[in-house]
Amino acid sequence: MMNKIKHNPTYAAVFYFLLTWAGFPLAALVRSSLRGISFGEAAFSPYMIAIFAAGSVISAMQMYNRAKFSK
């Protein structure tokens, strides 16, 4: 599977997109404990969603290009 991720640009993009969103609950939990708000408020704040949406697209595109041009 890791071989597919390293050499297929589409697999690489999807893998890193999902990997970025896997960290979302942890980041929302940390933000909620630091700010003293509920987990739901932290997870559904527009700021958190925008940051993770932008970060996941950027990481997916970077990994797509890296896998595409690594041959």
N, C-alpha and C positions, 0 to 999 in steps of 0.2 A: 504494500500500500504506500509506503514512504517513497518507493521508487516512482510510482505514478504521480505522487504529489511533487516530487522534484523535477520530473520531466514533462508533465502535462500541464500547460498553463491554466486550463480550466479547473482541474483538480486543485491546483495550488491556490487559485483565487477563492474557490469555495471553502477550502480548508481554513485559510486564514480569516476569511469573513466570519465563519462559524466560531473560530477560536477567539476572535475579538469579542463576539457577543457572549461567549461563555464566561467571560470576566465581568459582564455587566451586573449580575446579582451581587457579586463580591464588592464591586465598586459602590453599588447602591447601599449595601450593608454598612460599609465603612463611612460613606457620606452621611447616612442616617445617624450613626452613632456619634460622629464628630459634631454634627449640627443639632443633635437632640430632637430630631423629627422622626416620624415613623418611616418604616421601610417603603411603604407604598408612596408616600410623598416624595421620597428620594428617587425611587425608581421611575415614577411618572412625571418627574420634573422635565420641562422642555430642554433645559440645559444638559442634563444627563443624556437624554435621548439624542440630542443633536451632536454632542461630542462623540458618542459611540457610533452613531450613523456615519459621521464623517470619518472617524478613525477606521471603521471596518471597510469602508469603500477605498480609502487610501491604502490600507494594508493589502487588500485584495488586488488592487491594481499594481502595486509594487511587486507583489509575489507573482502575479501574472506575467509582468514584463521580465522579471528575473528568470522565471522558468522558460519563457519564450525565447529569450536571447542567450540562454546558457549553453545551447548546443553548439 
